[in-house]
Amino acid sequence: MKKNNSFKSVLTPICLSLVSIGALAQENEVIAQPPTEMVNITPVVFKNQTSGFQLAGVIYTPIKMKKSDHLPAVVVQGPMGGTKEQTASLYAQLLAEKGFVTMVYDYSYFGSSEGQPRAYEDPTIKATDINSAVAFIAKYPNVDKNKIFAVGICGSGVYLPYAVTLAKSSPLKAIAVVNPFELIHFVAPNGKSEAQLLSEKKLYEEKGIVTRVNLIEEGSEGAEYYYNSKRGAAPNWLPFASWSELSWRKFFPAEEVKKLHTPFLVIAGENAFTRQGAELMYNNAATNSKEFFVVPKARHFDMYDKEAYLSVIIPKIITFFNQYSKQ
């Protein structure tokens, strides 16, 4: 399959630092806080319906929800390599405060979910996690089975539409993606050959030694989030198992989205390094029920947790989902 070469000029800085070219940090911007007092928090465990792995999740519900209520639901998926305690939970709690039953979880091989080696990433496995999470929330008490939605952030912004296209039938009425990482098939931080990566996989299989690759460089825009204890630093976050790259190279999100017929909202930061890929995802989506929304001034990682941007993003997601709550 032919790759889109339009990104090659920015390929190296993206892969090495995620993303140093956007490092015009605005340290004084307010970080959004989760509305902890406005939501109930319920830990849950469910199975990946394909692998059988036990996946760890959290359900957030509005504090004023009654036992007789049946509310719309949103499953929120975080960035590739992320854990449920990071940006996904912030989005989920902000949506729960507005009247949704929301759910976050750790993907297979990540966080508190099962799977070895830790931090192994594969788009198809993640798609099965997503579809399993959607199936779980559809049976959860207080959920209106006709009003189920999903959000994908960064890497999950490409995994989510892929999961929908793989599902034989999905209860999702609409999906929203935030800064989808369409560039995933270009990620090659160390320039390793397929033979080298297979050798590292074999080393793990034979001796249990995991070679890891970290996409976040010190001093980069990504580091502003992931290495800051007031933002996204999490004790259970790990760099990827290196041979995850083998699956990334074979995954072309902008091609997969051509099979998507579910209503589709694409949200991109005006200054995000992922904006061009987001536009490509939007343009290629098969569905006629789609919308592209640009968040002014925002860089990629700003949209993980900065109040100025989430105060725009969350209402936009709700407005879009509400259009399909009545169908």
C-alpha positions in Angstrom: 0.0 0.0 0.0 1.4 3.4 -1.0 2.2 5.7 1.9 1.3 9.4 2.0 4.7 11.1 1.6 3.4 14.6 2.5 4.5 14.1 6.1 8.1 13.2 5.4 9.5 16.7 6.1 8.2 16.5 9.7 8.7 12.8 10.2 12.0 12.9 12.1 11.1 15.4 14.8 7.7 13.8 15.3 9.1 10.3 15.8 12.0 11.4 18.0 10.3 13.9 20.3 6.6 14.1 20.0 7.1 16.9 19.3 9.9 19.4 19.7 8.8 21.6 16.8 5.8 22.6 18.8 7.7 23.5 22.0 6.4 27.0 22.4 5.1 26.2 25.8 2.7 28.4 27.6 3.4 27.4 31.2 0.9 29.8 32.7 -2.1 28.1 31.1 -4.5 26.6 33.6 -4.7 22.8 33.8 -8.2 21.5 33.9 -9.2 19.7 37.1 -11.5 16.6 37.2 -14.9 17.4 38.8 -14.3 14.8 41.5 -17.1 15.9 43.8 -19.6 15.8 40.9 -19.2 12.1 39.8 -19.4 8.7 41.3 -16.4 6.4 40.7 -16.8 2.6 40.3 -13.9 0.3 39.4 -14.8 -2.5 37.0 -13.1 -5.5 35.3 -14.2 -7.0 32.0 -12.8 -9.4 29.4 -11.4 -8.8 26.0 -13.8 -10.9 24.0 -11.1 -12.2 21.7 -8.1 -12.9 24.0 -9.9 -13.4 27.3 -7.5 -10.9 29.0 -9.0 -9.2 32.0 -9.1 -5.4 31.5 -9.2 -2.9 34.3 -11.6 0.0 34.0 -13.5 2.7 35.8 -17.1 3.8 35.4 -18.0 7.5 36.1 -21.6 8.5 36.7 -23.2 11.8 37.6 -23.5 12.3 41.3 -27.2 13.0 41.0 -28.0 9.9 38.9 -31.0 8.0 40.2 -31.4 4.2 40.2 -34.2 4.5 37.7 -32.2 6.7 35.3 -31.1 5.5 31.8 -28.4 7.9 30.6 -26.4 8.1 27.4 -22.9 6.5 27.7 -19.5 7.3 26.4 -16.4 5.0 26.3 -13.3 7.1 26.3 -10.0 5.8 24.9 -6.7 7.5 25.7 -3.5 8.0 23.7 -1.3 5.2 22.5 0.8 4.1 25.4 -1.4 5.9 27.9 -3.1 4.6 31.0 -6.6 5.2 32.2 -5.4 7.6 34.9 -4.3 10.2 32.4 -6.2 12.4 29.9 -8.9 9.7 29.2 -10.1 10.0 32.8 -10.2 13.8 32.7 -12.4 13.7 29.5 -14.6 11.0 31.0 -15.2 12.8 34.3 -16.0 16.1 32.5 -18.5 14.2 30.3 -20.0 12.4 33.4 -20.5 15.7 35.1 -22.7 16.7 32.1 -25.0 13.7 32.4 -23.3 10.8 30.8 -22.3 7.4 32.1 -18.6 7.2 31.1 -16.0 4.6 31.1 -12.2 4.4 30.8 -9.9 1.4 30.9 -6.4 0.2 30.4 -5.7 -1.5 27.1 -4.3 -5.0 27.0 -0.6 -5.0 28.0 -1.0 -1.6 29.7 -1.7 -0.2 33.1 -3.6 -2.6 35.4 -4.9 -4.8 32.6 -3.5 -8.2 31.7 -1.0 -9.0 29.0 2.8 -9.6 28.6 5.1 -8.1 27.7 4.0 -4.8 29.3 3.4 -1.9 26.9 3.2 -4.0 23.8 1.1 -2.1 21.3 -0.8 -3.5 18.3 -3.7 -1.7 16.5 -5.8 -4.8 16.0 -5.5 -5.9 19.6 -6.5 -2.4 20.7 -9.5 -2.5 18.4 -10.7 -5.7 20.1 -10.3 -4.0 23.5 -12.4 -1.1 22.3 -15.2 -3.4 21.0 -15.1 -5.3 24.2 -15.4 -2.1 26.3 -18.3 -1.0 24.2 -20.1 -4.3 24.6 -19.5 -4.1 28.4 -20.9 -0.6 28.8 -23.9 -1.5 26.6 -25.0 -3.9 29.4 -24.2 -1.7 32.3 -27.1 -0.5 34.6 -28.4 3.0 34.0 -27.2 3.1 30.4 -29.6 3.9 27.6 -28.7 1.1 25.1 -29.7 3.4 22.2 -27.4 6.2 23.2 -23.9 4.8 23.3 -20.9 6.8 22.0 -17.1 6.8 22.1 -14.2 9.2 22.1 -10.6 8.4 21.0 -7.6 10.6 21.8 -4.4 10.7 19.8 -3.5 7.0 19.0 -7.0 6.0 20.0 -8.2 8.5 17.5 -7.2 6.1 14.8 -7.9 2.9 16.7 -11.5 3.8 17.4 -12.7 4.2 13.9 -10.7 1.1 13.0 -12.5 -0.9 15.7 -15.9 0.3 14.5 -15.1 -1.0 11.0 -14.0 -4.4 12.3 -17.1 -4.9 14.4 -19.8 -7.0 12.8 -22.4 -4.7 14.4 -21.6 -1.9 16.8 -24.1 -0.2 19.2 -22.1 3.1 18.8 -24.4 5.9 17.5 -21.5 8.3 16.8 -17.8 8.6 17.6 -15.4 11.6 18.2 -11.7 11.7 17.8 -9.3 14.2 19.2 -6.0 14.8 17.3 -5.9 11.4 15.7 -2.4 10.1 15.3 -2.6 9.2 11.6 1.2 9.3 11.4 1.5 6.0 13.2 2.8 4.1 10.2 5.8 6.5 10.0 6.9 6.0 13.6 10.5 4.7 13.4 12.4 6.5 16.2 15.6 4.4 16.0 15.5 3.5 12.3 15.7 -0.2 13.0 15.1 -2.8 10.3 12.4 -5.4 10.5 15.1 -8.0 11.1 16.4 -6.1 14.1 12.9 -5.7 15.6 12.2 -9.4 15.1 15.5 -10.2 16.8 14.4 -8.1 19.8 11.1 -9.9 19.9 12.9 -13.3 19.9 15.1 -12.1 22.7 12.0 -11.5 24.8 10.4 -14.8 23.8 13.6 -16.8 24.7 15.0 -14.8 27.7 12.2 -12.5 28.8 14.3 -9.4 28.1 12.2 -6.5 26.7 13.9 -3.9 24.5 11.9 -0.6 24.9 11.4 2.5 22.8 10.4 5.8 24.2 8.8 8.3 21.9 8.9 11.2 24.4 12.1 13.2 24.5 13.1 15.5 27.4 12.3 19.1 26.6 9.6 18.2 24.0 6.0 19.2 23.9 5.2 15.6 24.8 7.5 15.8 27.8 5.5 18.8 29.1 2.6 16.4 29.6 4.1 13.0 30.3 6.9 14.0 32.6 5.0 16.6 34.6 3.5 15.2 37.9 0.8 17.9 37.8 -0.3 16.8 34.3 0.2 13.3 32.8 3.1 11.6 34.7 1.8 8.2 35.9 3.8 5.6 37.9 2.4 2.7 35.7 3.4 4.3 32.4 6.1 2.5 30.4 7.9 3.0 27.1 6.7 0.6 24.3 8.0 -2.9 23.7 10.2 -2.1 20.6 8.6 -4.6 18.2 5.3 -2.8 18.5 6.8 -0.8 15.6 6.2 -3.8 13.3 2.4 -3.5 13.7 2.5 0.3 13.4 4.3 0.1 10.0 1.5 -2.0 8.6 -1.4 0.1 9.9 -2.7 2.9 7.6 -5.5 4.7 9.4 -6.5 7.0 6.6 -7.1 3.9 4.4 -9.1 2.1 7.1 -11.4 5.0 7.7 -12.6 4.7 4.2 -14.8 1.9 5.5 -16.3 4.0 8.3 -20.1 4.7 8.0 -20.7 5.8 11.6 -21.2 9.5 12.3 -17.8 11.0 12.8 -16.5 14.1 14.6 -12.8 15.0 14.1 -11.3 17.6 16.4 -7.9 19.0 15.7 -5.7 21.6 17.3 -4.9 24.6 15.0 -1.1 24.2 15.8 -1.1 20.4 16.4 1.5 18.4 14.6 -1.3 15.9 13.9 -3.6 18.4 12.2 -2.8 17.4 8.7 -3.4 13.7 9.4 -6.7 14.6 11.1 -7.8 16.4 8.0 -6.9 13.3 6.0 -8.9 11.1 8.3 -11.9 13.4 8.0 -11.7 13.6 4.2 -11.3 9.9 3.7 -14.2 8.8 6.1 -16.9 7.1 4.1 -19.7 8.5 6.3 -21.7 11.5 5.1 -22.4 12.4 8.7 -19.1 13.9 9.7 -17.7 17.2 11.0 -14.2 18.7 11.2 -13.6 21.1 14.1 -10.4 23.1 14.7 -9.5 24.3 18.2 -7.9 27.7 17.9 -4.2 28.1 19.0 -4.0 24.6 20.4 -1.1 22.3 20.0 -1.4 18.5 20.2 -0.7 17.9 23.9 -2.5 21.1 25.0 -5.7 19.3 24.3 -5.0 16.6 26.8 -5.7 18.7 29.8 -5.6 22.5 29.4 -8.8 24.2 30.5 -8.9 26.7 27.8 -9.1 24.0 25.2 -11.2 21.4 27.1 -13.8 24.1 27.7 -14.3 24.1 24.0 -13.8 20.4 23.2 -16.2 18.9 25.7 -19.2 21.0 24.7 -18.4 20.3 21.1 -18.4 16.5 21.7 -21.7 16.7 23.6 -23.4 18.8 20.9 -22.3 16.3 18.3 -23.4 13.3 20.3 -26.8 14.9 21.1 -27.5 15.1 17.4 -27.6 11.3 17.3 -29.2 10.7 20.7 -32.6 11.3 19.1 -32.2 8.8 16.3 
